Amino acid sequence: MASDAWPTKPITIVSPYPAGGITDILSRIVADELSKTLGQAVVVENRTGASGSIAHSYVAKAPADGYTLIMGGSAPTAATPALNKSISYTPKDFEPIGYVAELPIVLSGHNAIPGTTVADFLAYVKANSGKLNCGHHGNGSSNQFACLSLAKMTGTQIADIPYRGAPQVNTDLLANRVQIYFGTLPTQLPLAKDGKLKIFGITSPTRVSVAPEIPTLDEQGLTGLNFTSWNALYAPAGTPRAVIQQLSRELQKVLNHPETRRRIEATGCITRPGTAEALGKLTWGEYETYKRMGAESGIQME
């Protein structure tokens, strides 16, 4: 079998978001560790834009030989194709390899917003209808859905502004060109600790162990904005089963290594090694959930 000799050349992990964002950082950690166990160079290539769909469309059409992979996840692999009718791919176009890490989502805002609680935040939003901008990762992204849901829940007008990824949103958030951003804990927490922005709460149903001091939105009375983000590794559909199984085994091995866990969790992520089968169920489950949420809310994203 040809796949018995795999890999015989360098492997590329495509990151759908720019350098400096958490997806890029996780891609580079995984690439570094996989290169050691596979005995081949594993490089990261950034193909950004359109809520991660540019990268996903590229990898979906790449040769299904195990040499082109993608660091996908909840937003670009499940939410974007579920919410944006112009997206041409679905989870069926990818072979799951394994879950990498959970990225808790926080409601963050510019320092000009007074107070520190969700009640303070909501009072400000309602007093400034039509004056605030909410940054997100493009049409059909899960954090665009969060922006639109917040506007609908509060009965206010909030402009949703698309960006390529977290570094670009945060540049404008710190400059007060956008005031609201549902960003990942790993990217927002360091800025909050430096006093550059505020975190009003976490969108997870419960507090997270890596930042237990941050209250949930639910416990502060803002329910209905439970969003979680995660990153996981995929290959194009049709990649030989033996290659997927080998990649899944090696990925779980490196994620269970204490040093790899330390590197990942130092970013604020939560490492969760898992099987390819479990990732497949999770991906399809979130895809169907976002399709239902989009239909029920009446929010259109194209």
C-alpha positions in Angstrom: 0.0 0.0 0.0 1.3 3.4 -1.0 0.3 4.9 2.4 2.6 2.5 4.2 5.6 4.7 3.3 3.8 7.9 4.3 5.2 10.5 5.0 8.1 10.7 2.4 8.0 14.5 2.1 7.2 17.7 4.1 3.6 18.2 5.3 1.8 21.5 5.3 -0.8 22.6 7.9 -2.9 25.5 6.5 -4.0 28.1 9.1 -7.2 29.9 8.1 -6.2 33.0 10.2 -3.3 35.4 10.3 0.1 35.0 12.1 -0.2 36.0 15.7 -3.7 34.7 16.3 -4.3 31.6 18.5 -5.1 29.3 15.5 -1.8 30.2 14.0 0.0 29.6 17.3 -1.6 26.2 17.9 -0.8 25.3 14.3 2.9 26.0 14.9 3.0 24.1 18.2 1.3 21.0 16.5 3.6 21.3 13.5 6.7 21.5 15.6 5.7 18.4 17.7 4.4 16.3 14.7 7.6 16.9 12.8 9.5 15.2 15.6 7.3 12.1 15.7 6.8 11.8 11.9 10.4 12.4 10.9 9.4 14.9 8.3 9.2 18.7 8.3 5.7 20.0 9.1 5.3 23.6 8.0 2.5 26.2 8.5 1.0 28.2 5.7 -1.4 31.1 6.4 -4.3 31.4 3.9 -6.5 34.1 5.4 -9.9 35.7 4.7 -13.6 35.2 4.3 -14.2 33.7 7.8 -11.6 30.9 7.2 -13.4 29.8 4.0 -10.5 30.6 1.7 -8.3 28.2 3.5 -11.0 25.5 3.8 -11.9 25.7 0.1 -8.2 25.4 -0.8 -7.6 22.3 1.4 -10.9 20.7 0.3 -9.6 20.7 -3.3 -6.0 19.7 -2.3 -4.7 16.2 -3.1 -6.1 13.7 -0.6 -2.6 12.3 0.2 -2.0 13.4 3.8 0.5 16.2 2.8 -2.0 19.1 3.1 -3.9 19.5 6.3 -5.9 22.3 7.9 -6.2 23.6 11.4 -10.0 24.0 11.3 -12.4 24.3 14.2 -15.8 25.3 15.4 -16.1 28.6 13.5 -14.6 28.0 10.0 -15.3 24.2 9.7 -18.8 24.1 11.2 -20.4 27.5 11.8 -19.3 29.3 8.6 -20.7 26.7 6.1 -23.9 26.3 8.3 -24.6 30.1 8.4 -23.3 31.4 5.1 -25.2 30.0 2.0 -22.4 31.2 -0.3 -19.9 28.8 1.2 -19.3 25.8 -1.1 -17.9 23.3 1.4 -19.4 21.4 4.4 -17.9 19.0 6.9 -18.2 16.2 4.4 -15.3 17.7 2.5 -12.9 16.9 5.3 -11.6 13.9 7.2 -11.3 14.5 10.9 -7.9 13.7 12.5 -8.3 14.9 16.1 -9.3 17.7 18.5 -6.5 19.9 19.5 -7.7 22.5 22.0 -10.7 24.4 23.4 -10.6 28.2 23.2 -13.0 29.8 25.7 -14.7 32.9 24.2 -15.0 36.2 26.2 -17.0 39.3 25.7 -14.4 42.0 25.5 -14.7 45.8 25.1 -12.9 49.0 24.8 -11.8 50.7 28.0 -14.2 53.6 27.3 -17.1 51.4 28.3 -17.7 52.2 32.0 -17.8 49.6 34.7 -16.7 45.9 34.7 -19.9 43.9 34.8 -22.3 42.7 32.2 -24.9 45.0 33.7 -22.6 48.0 33.2 -21.9 46.8 29.6 -25.6 46.3 28.7 -26.5 49.8 30.1 -23.8 51.3 27.9 -24.9 49.4 24.8 -28.5 50.4 25.3 -27.6 54.1 25.8 -25.5 54.1 22.6 -27.6 52.3 20.1 -26.4 53.0 16.6 -23.0 54.3 17.8 -21.1 51.0 18.5 -19.2 48.6 16.3 -18.7 44.9 17.0 -15.7 43.2 15.3 -15.8 39.7 13.9 -14.0 37.3 11.6 -16.2 37.7 8.5 -19.6 36.9 7.2 -20.9 33.6 8.6 -18.4 33.4 11.4 -19.6 32.4 14.8 -18.5 35.7 16.4 -20.5 37.6 13.7 -23.5 35.5 14.8 -22.7 36.6 18.4 -22.6 40.3 17.4 -25.9 40.1 15.6 -27.4 38.0 18.5 -26.3 40.7 21.0 -28.0 43.4 18.9 -31.2 41.4 18.6 -31.3 40.5 22.4 -30.7 44.1 23.5 -33.0 45.7 20.9 -30.2 48.0 19.7 -28.4 48.8 16.5 -24.7 47.5 16.6 -22.7 47.6 13.4 -20.9 44.3 12.7 -17.5 44.9 11.1 -15.5 42.0 9.4 -11.8 41.4 9.8 -9.4 38.7 8.8 -8.7 37.6 12.3 -8.0 38.5 16.0 -4.9 40.6 15.5 -6.7 42.9 13.1 -9.8 43.2 15.3 -7.7 43.9 18.4 -5.8 46.7 16.6 -9.0 48.5 16.0 -10.5 47.6 19.3 -7.6 49.2 21.2 -7.9 52.2 18.9 -11.7 52.5 19.7 -12.7 51.9 16.0 -14.6 48.9 17.3 -15.9 48.7 20.8 -17.1 45.1 21.2 -15.4 41.8 20.3 -16.3 38.2 21.1 -12.7 37.0 21.1 -10.9 34.0 22.4 -9.6 34.0 26.0 -5.9 33.4 24.8 -5.9 36.5 22.7 -7.9 38.8 25.0 -6.6 37.9 28.4 -3.1 39.2 28.0 -4.5 42.5 26.7 -6.9 42.7 29.6 -4.1 42.0 32.2 -2.1 44.9 30.6 -5.1 47.2 31.1 -5.6 47.7 27.4 -9.2 46.4 27.2 -12.0 45.0 29.4 -13.4 41.5 29.7 -17.0 41.5 30.9 -17.6 37.7 31.0 -17.0 34.4 29.4 -19.5 32.8 27.1 -19.0 29.2 28.4 -21.7 27.7 30.5 -19.3 27.4 33.4 -16.1 29.2 34.5 -12.9 27.8 33.1 -9.9 26.5 35.1 -7.4 28.6 33.2 -9.1 31.9 34.3 -11.5 31.1 37.1 -11.7 34.8 38.1 -13.8 35.6 35.0 -17.5 35.2 35.6 -19.8 33.7 32.9 -22.3 35.8 31.1 -25.0 33.3 32.3 -24.3 33.9 36.0 -24.5 37.7 35.3 -27.9 37.3 33.8 -27.0 37.5 30.1 -28.2 34.1 28.8 -28.4 32.9 25.2 -24.9 33.7 24.2 -23.2 30.4 24.9 -20.5 30.1 22.3 -17.4 28.0 22.5 -14.5 27.8 20.1 -12.1 25.0 19.4 -9.3 24.0 17.0 -8.9 20.6 15.4 -6.9 19.0 12.6 -8.5 17.8 9.4 -7.4 16.4 6.0 -9.2 16.5 2.7 -12.0 14.0 2.2 -10.7 10.8 0.7 -7.3 10.8 2.4 -6.3 7.1 2.9 -7.7 5.6 6.1 -4.2 4.4 7.2 -2.8 7.9 6.9 -5.7 9.4 8.9 -5.3 6.7 11.6 -1.5 7.3 11.8 -2.0 11.1 12.0 -4.7 10.7 14.7 -2.4 8.4 16.8 0.6 10.7 16.5 -1.5 13.8 17.3 -3.0 12.2 20.4 0.5 11.2 21.4 2.0 14.7 21.1 -1.0 16.3 22.9 -0.6 13.9 25.8 3.1 14.9 26.2 3.5 17.1 29.2 5.7 19.7 27.4 3.2 20.0 24.5 0.3 20.5 27.0 2.3 23.1 28.8 3.0 25.0 25.6 -0.7 24.9 24.6 -2.1 25.7 28.0 0.3 28.6 28.5 -1.7 30.3 25.7 -4.9 30.1 27.8 -6.3 27.2 25.8 -7.5 23.9 27.2 -5.9 20.7 25.7 -8.4 18.0 24.9 -6.8 15.1 22.9 -9.5 13.0 21.2 -10.1 10.5 18.4 -10.9 11.2 14.8 -14.4 9.6 15.3 -15.2 11.9 18.3 -14.1 14.9 16.3 -16.3 13.9 13.4 -19.4 13.7 15.6 -18.6 17.0 17.2 -18.1 18.8 13.9 -21.4 17.5 12.4 -23.2 18.2 15.6 -22.1 21.9 15.7 -22.8 22.3 12.0 -26.4 21.1 12.5 -26.7 23.3 15.7 -25.6 26.4 13.9 -28.0 25.7 10.9 -30.8 25.4 13.4 -29.8 28.6 15.3 -29.6 30.5 12.1 -33.0 29.4 11.0 -34.6 30.0 14.4 -33.1 33.5 14.9 -33.9 34.6 11.4 -30.4 36.0 11.2 -29.0 35.8 7.6 -25.3 35.8 6.8 -24.2 35.8 3.2 
